[in-house]
Amino acid sequence: MLNSARLLVEKYDSSAYKINEVHDGDIVEIVKALTVEERYGFSTKKAHMFLRGCLKTPISKTHLPLRPQKGANFA
């Protein structure tokens, strides 16, 4: 959990809301960003679980929808 917090601080100005903004809702790019460095503790499976939660539960009225990319499988 501390590693995930470090990721938010270092790449997203301490805000989970900015993950979507930084990557313009591109799911493939978000997965790459979360999993590229092992030190943050996200496996591809954990990243997919996180994104499924985001797709099912918009977190604010200003929530930008994530855009599944052709060929991306998050089932």
PDB file of N, CA, C and O in Angstrom, chain B, residues numbered from 101:
ATOM      1  N   MET B 101       0.815  -1.184   0.000  1.00  0.00           N
ATOM      2  CA  MET B 101       0.000   0.000   0.000  1.00  0.00           C
ATOM      3  C   MET B 101       0.869   1.263   0.000  1.00  0.00           C
ATOM      4  O   MET B 101       0.533   2.242  -0.665  1.00  0.00           O
ATOM      5  N   LEU B 102       1.950   1.248   0.718  1.00  0.00           N
ATOM      6  CA  LEU B 102       2.842   2.401   0.723  1.00  0.00           C
ATOM      7  C   LEU B 102       3.423   2.660  -0.660  1.00  0.00           C
ATOM      8  O   LEU B 102       3.601   3.809  -1.066  1.00  0.00           O
ATOM      9  N   ASN B 103       3.717   1.576  -1.381  1.00  0.00           N
ATOM     10  CA  ASN B 103       4.247   1.741  -2.737  1.00  0.00           C
ATOM     11  C   ASN B 103       3.219   2.373  -3.663  1.00  0.00           C
ATOM     12  O   ASN B 103       3.565   3.185  -4.520  1.00  0.00           O
ATOM     13  N   SER B 104       1.962   2.002  -3.492  1.00  0.00           N
ATOM     14  CA  SER B 104       0.901   2.594  -4.309  1.00  0.00           C
ATOM     15  C   SER B 104       0.760   4.084  -4.004  1.00  0.00           C
ATOM     16  O   SER B 104       0.551   4.896  -4.905  1.00  0.00           O
ATOM     17  N   ALA B 105       0.877   4.427  -2.736  1.00  0.00           N
ATOM     18  CA  ALA B 105       0.825   5.837  -2.345  1.00  0.00           C
ATOM     19  C   ALA B 105       2.003   6.596  -2.944  1.00  0.00           C
ATOM     20  O   ALA B 105       1.854   7.740  -3.374  1.00  0.00           O
ATOM     21  N   ARG B 106       3.164   5.969  -2.973  1.00  0.00           N
ATOM     22  CA  ARG B 106       4.351   6.594  -3.565  1.00  0.00           C
ATOM     23  C   ARG B 106       4.107   6.874  -5.056  1.00  0.00           C
ATOM     24  O   ARG B 106       4.496   7.924  -5.569  1.00  0.00           O
ATOM     25  N   LEU B 107       3.468   5.933  -5.732  1.00  0.00           N
ATOM     26  CA  LEU B 107       3.137   6.117  -7.150  1.00  0.00           C
ATOM     27  C   LEU B 107       2.248   7.349  -7.334  1.00  0.00           C
ATOM     28  O   LEU B 107       2.490   8.166  -8.222  1.00  0.00           O
ATOM     29  N   LEU B 108       1.221   7.479  -6.491  1.00  0.00           N
ATOM     30  CA  LEU B 108       0.332   8.639  -6.594  1.00  0.00           C
ATOM     31  C   LEU B 108       1.086   9.945  -6.384  1.00  0.00           C
ATOM     32  O   LEU B 108       0.870  10.920  -7.103  1.00  0.00           O
ATOM     33  N   VAL B 109       1.964   9.957  -5.402  1.00  0.00           N
ATOM     34  CA  VAL B 109       2.730  11.175  -5.110  1.00  0.00           C
ATOM     35  C   VAL B 109       3.674  11.520  -6.255  1.00  0.00           C
ATOM     36  O   VAL B 109       3.744  12.672  -6.682  1.00  0.00           O
ATOM     37  N   GLU B 110       4.398  10.523  -6.750  1.00  0.00           N
ATOM     38  CA  GLU B 110       5.433  10.767  -7.749  1.00  0.00           C
ATOM     39  C   GLU B 110       4.893  11.059  -9.145  1.00  0.00           C
ATOM     40  O   GLU B 110       5.469  11.868  -9.873  1.00  0.00           O
ATOM     41  N   LYS B 111       3.805  10.417  -9.522  1.00  0.00           N
ATOM     42  CA  LYS B 111       3.347  10.543 -10.910  1.00  0.00           C
ATOM     43  C   LYS B 111       2.027  11.283 -11.086  1.00  0.00           C
ATOM     44  O   LYS B 111       1.727  11.765 -12.179  1.00  0.00           O
ATOM     45  N   TYR B 112       1.232  11.377 -10.017  1.00  0.00           N
ATOM     46  CA  TYR B 112      -0.122  11.910 -10.185  1.00  0.00           C
ATOM     47  C   TYR B 112      -0.465  12.997  -9.170  1.00  0.00           C
ATOM     48  O   TYR B 112      -1.631  13.183  -8.822  1.00  0.00           O
ATOM     49  N   ASP B 113       0.544  13.707  -8.702  1.00  0.00           N
ATOM     50  CA  ASP B 113       0.329  14.837  -7.798  1.00  0.00           C
ATOM     51  C   ASP B 113      -0.574  14.466  -6.620  1.00  0.00           C
ATOM     52  O   ASP B 113      -1.421  15.253  -6.199  1.00  0.00           O
ATOM     53  N   SER B 114      -0.379  13.270  -6.106  1.00  0.00           N
ATOM     54  CA  SER B 114      -1.080  12.765  -4.918  1.00  0.00           C
ATOM     55  C   SER B 114      -2.584  12.589  -5.100  1.00  0.00           C
ATOM     56  O   SER B 114      -3.317  12.595  -4.111  1.00  0.00           O
ATOM     57  N   SER B 115      -3.059  12.434  -6.308  1.00  0.00           N
ATOM     58  CA  SER B 115      -4.492  12.312  -6.542  1.00  0.00           C
ATOM     59  C   SER B 115      -4.818  11.172  -7.502  1.00  0.00           C
ATOM     60  O   SER B 115      -4.352  11.156  -8.641  1.00  0.00           O
ATOM     61  N   ALA B 116      -5.617  10.225  -7.034  1.00  0.00           N
ATOM     62  CA  ALA B 116      -6.047   9.120  -7.890  1.00  0.00           C
ATOM     63  C   ALA B 116      -6.903   9.617  -9.051  1.00  0.00           C
ATOM     64  O   ALA B 116      -6.948   8.983 -10.105  1.00  0.00           O
ATOM     65  N   TYR B 117      -7.580  10.745  -8.861  1.00  0.00           N
ATOM     66  CA  TYR B 117      -8.395  11.315  -9.929  1.00  0.00           C
ATOM     67  C   TYR B 117      -7.549  11.669 -11.145  1.00  0.00           C
ATOM     68  O   TYR B 117      -8.048  11.656 -12.270  1.00  0.00           O
ATOM     69  N   LYS B 118      -6.286  11.982 -10.934  1.00  0.00           N
ATOM     70  CA  LYS B 118      -5.431  12.422 -12.035  1.00  0.00           C
ATOM     71  C   LYS B 118      -4.912  11.274 -12.896  1.00  0.00           C
ATOM     72  O   LYS B 118      -4.398  11.513 -13.989  1.00  0.00           O
ATOM     73  N   ILE B 119      -5.034  10.039 -12.428  1.00  0.00           N
ATOM     74  CA  ILE B 119      -4.582   8.900 -13.241  1.00  0.00           C
ATOM     75  C   ILE B 119      -5.290   8.923 -14.588  1.00  0.00           C
ATOM     76  O   ILE B 119      -4.657   8.814 -15.638  1.00  0.00           O
ATOM     77  N   ASN B 120      -6.587   9.063 -14.543  1.00  0.00           N
ATOM     78  CA  ASN B 120      -7.385   9.090 -15.770  1.00  0.00           C
ATOM     79  C   ASN B 120      -7.048  10.306 -16.626  1.00  0.00           C
ATOM     80  O   ASN B 120      -6.934  10.198 -17.847  1.00  0.00           O
ATOM     81  N   GLU B 121      -6.891  11.449 -15.992  1.00  0.00           N
ATOM     82  CA  GLU B 121      -6.575  12.676 -16.723  1.00  0.00           C
ATOM     83  C   GLU B 121      -5.220  12.580 -17.422  1.00  0.00           C
ATOM     84  O   GLU B 121      -5.097  12.916 -18.600  1.00  0.00           O
ATOM     85  N   VAL B 122      -4.216  12.124 -16.696  1.00  0.00           N
ATOM     86  CA  VAL B 122      -2.855  12.043 -17.250  1.00  0.00           C
ATOM     87  C   VAL B 122      -2.802  11.148 -18.481  1.00  0.00           C
ATOM     88  O   VAL B 122      -2.088  11.440 -19.440  1.00  0.00           O
ATOM     89  N   HIS B 123      -3.556  10.066 -18.449  1.00  0.00           N
ATOM     90  CA  HIS B 123      -3.526   9.094 -19.544  1.00  0.00           C
ATOM     91  C   HIS B 123      -4.722   9.232 -20.481  1.00  0.00           C
ATOM     92  O   HIS B 123      -4.945   8.367 -21.328  1.00  0.00           O
ATOM     93  N   ASP B 124      -5.486  10.299 -20.342  1.00  0.00           N
ATOM     94  CA  ASP B 124      -6.632  10.591 -21.203  1.00  0.00           C
ATOM     95  C   ASP B 124      -7.599   9.412 -21.315  1.00  0.00           C
ATOM     96  O   ASP B 124      -8.172   9.159 -22.375  1.00  0.00           O
ATOM     97  N   GLY B 125      -7.769   8.697 -20.202  1.00  0.00           N
ATOM     98  CA  GLY B 125      -8.724   7.596 -20.164  1.00  0.00           C
ATOM     99  C   GLY B 125      -8.305   6.342 -20.908  1.00  0.00           C
ATOM    100  O   GLY B 125      -9.106   5.418 -21.052  1.00  0.00           O
ATOM    101  N   ASP B 126      -7.085   6.289 -21.376  1.00  0.00           N
ATOM    102  CA  ASP B 126      -6.597   5.146 -22.155  1.00  0.00           C
ATOM    103  C   ASP B 126      -6.198   4.000 -21.214  1.00  0.00           C
ATOM    104  O   ASP B 126      -5.168   4.064 -20.542  1.00  0.00           O
ATOM    105  N   ILE B 127      -7.021   2.968 -21.180  1.00  0.00           N
ATOM    106  CA  ILE B 127      -6.815   1.860 -20.248  1.00  0.00           C
ATOM    107  C   ILE B 127      -5.475   1.171 -20.455  1.00  0.00           C
ATOM    108  O   ILE B 127      -4.790   0.855 -19.482  1.00  0.00           O
ATOM    109  N   VAL B 128      -5.096   0.938 -21.678  1.00  0.00           N
ATOM    110  CA  VAL B 128      -3.834   0.253 -21.955  1.00  0.00           C
ATOM    111  C   VAL B 128      -2.669   1.063 -21.396  1.00  0.00           C
ATOM    112  O   VAL B 128      -1.758   0.498 -20.792  1.00  0.00           O
ATOM    113  N   GLU B 129      -2.689   2.367 -21.589  1.00  0.00           N
ATOM    114  CA  GLU B 129      -1.621   3.221 -21.078  1.00  0.00           C
ATOM    115  C   GLU B 129      -1.614   3.244 -19.550  1.00  0.00           C
ATOM    116  O   GLU B 129      -0.546   3.275 -18.940  1.00  0.00           O
ATOM    117  N   ILE B 130      -2.780   3.228 -18.932  1.00  0.00           N
ATOM    118  CA  ILE B 130      -2.851   3.213 -17.472  1.00  0.00           C
ATOM    119  C   ILE B 130      -2.256   1.919 -16.925  1.00  0.00           C
ATOM    120  O   ILE B 130      -1.488   1.947 -15.963  1.00  0.00           O
ATOM    121  N   VAL B 131      -2.606   0.785 -17.534  1.00  0.00           N
ATOM    122  CA  VAL B 131      -2.045  -0.495 -17.086  1.00  0.00           C
ATOM    123  C   VAL B 131      -0.528  -0.479 -17.214  1.00  0.00           C
ATOM    124  O   VAL B 131       0.177  -0.917 -16.304  1.00  0.00           O
ATOM    125  N   LYS B 132      -0.022   0.020 -18.330  1.00  0.00           N
ATOM    126  CA  LYS B 132       1.431   0.099 -18.513  1.00  0.00           C
ATOM    127  C   LYS B 132       2.064   0.964 -17.437  1.00  0.00           C
ATOM    128  O   LYS B 132       3.092   0.595 -16.870  1.00  0.00           O
ATOM    129  N   ALA B 133       1.460   2.113 -17.151  1.00  0.00           N
ATOM    130  CA  ALA B 133       2.016   3.024 -16.148  1.00  0.00           C
ATOM    131  C   ALA B 133       2.014   2.405 -14.746  1.00  0.00           C
ATOM    132  O   ALA B 133       2.949   2.609 -13.972  1.00  0.00           O
ATOM    133  N   LEU B 134       0.966   1.654 -14.427  1.00  0.00           N
ATOM    134  CA  LEU B 134       0.880   1.038 -13.097  1.00  0.00           C
ATOM    135  C   LEU B 134       1.827  -0.140 -12.933  1.00  0.00           C
ATOM    136  O   LEU B 134       2.282  -0.418 -11.823  1.00  0.00           O
ATOM    137  N   THR B 135       2.126  -0.828 -14.014  1.00  0.00           N
ATOM    138  CA  THR B 135       2.889  -2.079 -13.905  1.00  0.00           C
ATOM    139  C   THR B 135       4.327  -1.984 -14.394  1.00  0.00           C
ATOM    140  O   THR B 135       5.091  -2.932 -14.215  1.00  0.00           O
ATOM    141  N   VAL B 136       4.718  -0.877 -15.000  1.00  0.00           N
ATOM    142  CA  VAL B 136       6.040  -0.778 -15.605  1.00  0.00           C
ATOM    143  C   VAL B 136       7.166  -0.927 -14.580  1.00  0.00           C
ATOM    144  O   VAL B 136       8.213  -1.496 -14.888  1.00  0.00           O
ATOM    145  N   GLU B 137       6.960  -0.427 -13.387  1.00  0.00           N
ATOM    146  CA  GLU B 137       7.997  -0.507 -12.373  1.00  0.00           C
ATOM    147  C   GLU B 137       7.513  -1.379 -11.214  1.00  0.00           C
ATOM    148  O   GLU B 137       6.476  -1.103 -10.611  1.00  0.00           O
ATOM    149  N   GLU B 138       8.255  -2.411 -10.914  1.00  0.00           N
ATOM    150  CA  GLU B 138       7.864  -3.341  -9.851  1.00  0.00           C
ATOM    151  C   GLU B 138       7.804  -2.670  -8.486  1.00  0.00           C
ATOM    152  O   GLU B 138       7.079  -3.133  -7.606  1.00  0.00           O
ATOM    153  N   ARG B 139       8.540  -1.605  -8.298  1.00  0.00           N
ATOM    154  CA  ARG B 139       8.622  -0.996  -6.971  1.00  0.00           C
ATOM    155  C   ARG B 139       7.292  -0.440  -6.475  1.00  0.00           C
ATOM    156  O   ARG B 139       7.130  -0.187  -5.282  1.00  0.00           O
ATOM    157  N   TYR B 140       6.323  -0.246  -7.401  1.00  0.00           N
ATOM    158  CA  TYR B 140       5.027   0.260  -6.974  1.00  0.00           C
ATOM    159  C   TYR B 140       4.075  -0.850  -6.549  1.00  0.00           C
ATOM    160  O   TYR B 140       3.021  -0.562  -5.982  1.00  0.00           O
ATOM    161  N   GLY B 141       4.411  -2.090  -6.804  1.00  0.00           N
ATOM    162  CA  GLY B 141       3.637  -3.217  -6.302  1.00  0.00           C
ATOM    163  C   GLY B 141       2.402  -3.606  -7.104  1.00  0.00           C
ATOM    164  O   GLY B 141       1.589  -4.395  -6.622  1.00  0.00           O
ATOM    165  N   PHE B 142       2.241  -3.082  -8.297  1.00  0.00           N
ATOM    166  CA  PHE B 142       1.095  -3.461  -9.123  1.00  0.00           C
ATOM    167  C   PHE B 142       1.489  -4.546 -10.111  1.00  0.00           C
ATOM    168  O   PHE B 142       2.375  -4.351 -10.943  1.00  0.00           O
ATOM    169  N   SER B 143       0.826  -5.688 -10.013  1.00  0.00           N
ATOM    170  CA  SER B 143       0.953  -6.699 -11.066  1.00  0.00           C
ATOM    171  C   SER B 143      -0.094  -6.348 -12.112  1.00  0.00           C
ATOM    172  O   SER B 143      -0.960  -5.508 -11.867  1.00  0.00           O
ATOM    173  N   THR B 144      -0.024  -6.974 -13.254  1.00  0.00           N
ATOM    174  CA  THR B 144      -1.037  -6.733 -14.282  1.00  0.00           C
ATOM    175  C   THR B 144      -2.414  -7.111 -13.752  1.00  0.00           C
ATOM    176  O   THR B 144      -3.396  -6.416 -14.012  1.00  0.00           O
ATOM    177  N   LYS B 145      -2.486  -8.209 -13.012  1.00  0.00           N
ATOM    178  CA  LYS B 145      -3.773  -8.636 -12.452  1.00  0.00           C
ATOM    179  C   LYS B 145      -4.339  -7.574 -11.510  1.00  0.00           C
ATOM    180  O   LYS B 145      -5.526  -7.255 -11.581  1.00  0.00           O
ATOM    181  N   LYS B 146      -3.501  -7.025 -10.629  1.00  0.00           N
ATOM    182  CA  LYS B 146      -3.973  -5.989  -9.703  1.00  0.00           C
ATOM    183  C   LYS B 146      -4.401  -4.733 -10.450  1.00  0.00           C
ATOM    184  O   LYS B 146      -5.388  -4.095 -10.083  1.00  0.00           O
ATOM    185  N   ALA B 147      -3.665  -4.379 -11.490  1.00  0.00           N
ATOM    186  CA  ALA B 147      -4.034  -3.212 -12.285  1.00  0.00           C
ATOM    187  C   ALA B 147      -5.392  -3.420 -12.947  1.00  0.00           C
ATOM    188  O   ALA B 147      -6.215  -2.505 -12.979  1.00  0.00           O
ATOM    189  N   HIS B 148      -5.627  -4.613 -13.471  1.00  0.00           N
ATOM    190  CA  HIS B 148      -6.921  -4.918 -14.091  1.00  0.00           C
ATOM    191  C   HIS B 148      -8.045  -4.853 -13.063  1.00  0.00           C
ATOM    192  O   HIS B 148      -9.123  -4.335 -13.355  1.00  0.00           O
ATOM    193  N   MET B 149      -7.802  -5.372 -11.864  1.00  0.00           N
ATOM    194  CA  MET B 149      -8.815  -5.324 -10.802  1.00  0.00           C
ATOM    195  C   MET B 149      -9.136  -3.871 -10.443  1.00  0.00           C
ATOM    196  O   MET B 149     -10.302  -3.508 -10.290  1.00  0.00           O
ATOM    197  N   PHE B 150      -8.115  -3.058 -10.313  1.00  0.00           N
ATOM    198  CA  PHE B 150      -8.283  -1.639 -10.006  1.00  0.00           C
ATOM    199  C   PHE B 150      -9.132  -0.952 -11.085  1.00  0.00           C
ATOM    200  O   PHE B 150     -10.062  -0.210 -10.770  1.00  0.00           O
ATOM    201  N   LEU B 151      -8.809  -1.203 -12.335  1.00  0.00           N
ATOM    202  CA  LEU B 151      -9.536  -0.569 -13.434  1.00  0.00           C
ATOM    203  C   LEU B 151     -10.969  -1.057 -13.557  1.00  0.00           C
ATOM    204  O   LEU B 151     -11.863  -0.280 -13.891  1.00  0.00           O
ATOM    205  N   ARG B 152     -11.196  -2.339 -13.291  1.00  0.00           N
ATOM    206  CA  ARG B 152     -12.583  -2.844 -13.298  1.00  0.00           C
ATOM    207  C   ARG B 152     -13.403  -2.101 -12.259  1.00  0.00           C
ATOM    208  O   ARG B 152     -14.548  -1.725 -12.508  1.00  0.00           O
ATOM    209  N   GLY B 153     -12.802  -1.890 -11.087  1.00  0.00           N
ATOM    210  CA  GLY B 153     -13.486  -1.128 -10.046  1.00  0.00           C
ATOM    211  C   GLY B 153     -13.792   0.287 -10.489  1.00  0.00           C
ATOM    212  O   GLY B 153     -14.870   0.810 -10.204  1.00  0.00           O
ATOM    213  N   CYS B 154     -12.859   0.910 -11.181  1.00  0.00           N
ATOM    214  CA  CYS B 154     -13.071   2.274 -11.688  1.00  0.00           C
ATOM    215  C   CYS B 154     -14.179   2.309 -12.730  1.00  0.00           C
ATOM    216  O   CYS B 154     -14.972   3.249 -12.757  1.00  0.00           O
ATOM    217  N   LEU B 155     -14.241   1.309 -13.576  1.00  0.00           N
ATOM    218  CA  LEU B 155     -15.280   1.268 -14.611  1.00  0.00           C
ATOM    219  C   LEU B 155     -16.666   1.089 -14.008  1.00  0.00           C
ATOM    220  O   LEU B 155     -17.646   1.637 -14.512  1.00  0.00           O
ATOM    221  N   LYS B 156     -16.740   0.323 -12.934  1.00  0.00           N
ATOM    222  CA  LYS B 156     -18.032   0.025 -12.318  1.00  0.00           C
ATOM    223  C   LYS B 156     -18.481   1.117 -11.362  1.00  0.00           C
ATOM    224  O   LYS B 156     -19.678   1.262 -11.113  1.00  0.00           O
ATOM    225  N   THR B 157     -17.546   1.887 -10.823  1.00  0.00           N
ATOM    226  CA  THR B 157     -17.871   2.860  -9.792  1.00  0.00           C
ATOM    227  C   THR B 157     -17.255   4.216 -10.113  1.00  0.00           C
ATOM    228  O   THR B 157     -16.168   4.520  -9.621  1.00  0.00           O
ATOM    229  N   PRO B 158     -17.909   5.031 -10.914  1.00  0.00           N
ATOM    230  CA  PRO B 158     -17.399   6.381 -11.141  1.00  0.00           C
ATOM    231  C   PRO B 158     -17.307   7.112  -9.804  1.00  0.00           C
ATOM    232  O   PRO B 158     -18.221   7.022  -8.984  1.00  0.00           O
ATOM    233  N   ILE B 159     -16.214   7.832  -9.581  1.00  0.00           N
ATOM    234  CA  ILE B 159     -15.972   8.385  -8.252  1.00  0.00           C
ATOM    235  C   ILE B 159     -16.368   9.838  -8.097  1.00  0.00           C
ATOM    236  O   ILE B 159     -16.257  10.380  -6.997  1.00  0.00           O
ATOM    237  N   SER B 160     -16.821  10.484  -9.139  1.00  0.00           N
ATOM    238  CA  SER B 160     -17.302  11.853  -9.001  1.00  0.00           C
ATOM    239  C   SER B 160     -18.101  12.237 -10.240  1.00  0.00           C
ATOM    240  O   SER B 160     -18.116  11.514 -11.236  1.00  0.00           O
ATOM    241  N   LYS B 161     -18.761  13.380 -10.160  1.00  0.00           N
ATOM    242  CA  LYS B 161     -19.510  13.871 -11.320  1.00  0.00           C
ATOM    243  C   LYS B 161     -18.576  14.261 -12.450  1.00  0.00           C
ATOM    244  O   LYS B 161     -18.973  14.266 -13.615  1.00  0.00           O
ATOM    245  N   THR B 162     -17.336  14.588 -12.111  1.00  0.00           N
ATOM    246  CA  THR B 162     -16.375  14.989 -13.133  1.00  0.00           C
ATOM    247  C   THR B 162     -15.549  13.808 -13.620  1.00  0.00           C
ATOM    248  O   THR B 162     -14.551  13.987 -14.318  1.00  0.00           O
ATOM    249  N   HIS B 163     -15.962  12.615 -13.255  1.00  0.00           N
ATOM    250  CA  HIS B 163     -15.268  11.396 -13.652  1.00  0.00           C
ATOM    251  C   HIS B 163     -15.193  11.298 -15.170  1.00  0.00           C
ATOM    252  O   HIS B 163     -16.218  11.351 -15.850  1.00  0.00           O
ATOM    253  N   LEU B 164     -13.990  11.157 -15.699  1.00  0.00           N
ATOM    254  CA  LEU B 164     -13.834  10.943 -17.137  1.00  0.00           C
ATOM    255  C   LEU B 164     -13.910   9.453 -17.412  1.00  0.00           C
ATOM    256  O   LEU B 164     -13.221   8.675 -16.753  1.00  0.00           O
ATOM    257  N   PRO B 165     -14.720   9.039 -18.357  1.00  0.00           N
ATOM    258  CA  PRO B 165     -14.835   7.598 -18.610  1.00  0.00           C
ATOM    259  C   PRO B 165     -13.542   7.020 -19.171  1.00  0.00           C
ATOM    260  O   PRO B 165     -12.883   7.628 -20.014  1.00  0.00           O
ATOM    261  N   LEU B 166     -13.203   5.856 -18.694  1.00  0.00           N
ATOM    262  CA  LEU B 166     -12.058   5.134 -19.244  1.00  0.00           C
ATOM    263  C   LEU B 166     -12.446   4.617 -20.611  1.00  0.00           C
ATOM    264  O   LEU B 166     -13.607   4.282 -20.847  1.00  0.00           O
ATOM    265  N   ARG B 167     -11.483   4.549 -21.515  1.00  0.00           N
ATOM    266  CA  ARG B 167     -11.761   4.105 -22.869  1.00  0.00           C
ATOM    267  C   ARG B 167     -11.077   2.770 -23.126  1.00  0.00           C
ATOM    268  O   ARG B 167      -9.869   2.739 -23.363  1.00  0.00           O
ATOM    269  N   PRO B 168     -11.821   1.660 -23.085  1.00  0.00           N
ATOM    270  CA  PRO B 168     -11.210   0.369 -23.417  1.00  0.00           C
ATOM    271  C   PRO B 168     -10.653   0.403 -24.832  1.00  0.00           C
ATOM    272  O   PRO B 168     -11.314   0.892 -25.748  1.00  0.00           O
ATOM    273  N   GLN B 169      -9.474  -0.101 -25.015  1.00  0.00           N
ATOM    274  CA  GLN B 169      -8.839  -0.126 -26.327  1.00  0.00           C
ATOM    275  C   GLN B 169      -9.115  -1.461 -27.017  1.00  0.00           C
ATOM    276  O   GLN B 169      -9.307  -2.482 -26.356  1.00  0.00           O
ATOM    277  N   LYS B 170      -9.134  -1.444 -28.322  1.00  0.00           N
ATOM    278  CA  LYS B 170      -9.372  -2.652 -29.100  1.00  0.00           C
ATOM    279  C   LYS B 170      -8.325  -3.696 -28.711  1.00  0.00           C
ATOM    280  O   LYS B 170      -7.127  -3.413 -28.706  1.00  0.00           O
ATOM    281  N   GLY B 171      -8.779  -4.879 -28.393  1.00  0.00           N
ATOM    282  CA  GLY B 171      -7.884  -5.960 -28.036  1.00  0.00           C
ATOM    283  C   GLY B 171      -7.589  -6.053 -26.548  1.00  0.00           C
ATOM    284  O   GLY B 171      -6.981  -7.028 -26.107  1.00  0.00           O
ATOM    285  N   ALA B 172      -8.002  -5.065 -25.762  1.00  0.00           N
ATOM    286  CA  ALA B 172      -7.758  -5.106 -24.314  1.00  0.00           C
ATOM    287  C   ALA B 172      -8.802  -6.015 -23.675  1.00  0.00           C
ATOM    288  O   ALA B 172      -9.997  -5.877 -23.936  1.00  0.00           O
ATOM    289  N   ASN B 173      -8.351  -6.940 -22.842  1.00  0.00           N
ATOM    290  CA  ASN B 173      -9.249  -7.884 -22.206  1.00  0.00           C
ATOM    291  C   ASN B 173      -9.097  -7.763 -20.701  1.00  0.00           C
ATOM    292  O   ASN B 173      -8.056  -8.112 -20.145  1.00  0.00           O
ATOM    293  N   PHE B 174     -10.142  -7.265 -20.040  1.00  0.00           N
ATOM    294  CA  PHE B 174     -10.106  -7.083 -18.597  1.00  0.00           C
ATOM    295  C   PHE B 174     -11.161  -7.932 -17.900  1.00  0.00           C
ATOM    296  O   PHE B 174     -11.583  -7.612 -16.789  1.00  0.00           O
ATOM    297  N   ALA B 175     -11.580  -8.991 -18.535  1.00  0.00           N
ATOM    298  CA  ALA B 175     -12.613  -9.860 -17.961  1.00  0.00           C
ATOM    299  C   ALA B 175     -12.084 -10.630 -16.771  1.00  0.00           C
ATOM    300  O   ALA B 175     -12.818 -11.410 -16.164  1.00  0.00           O
TER     301      ALA B 175
END
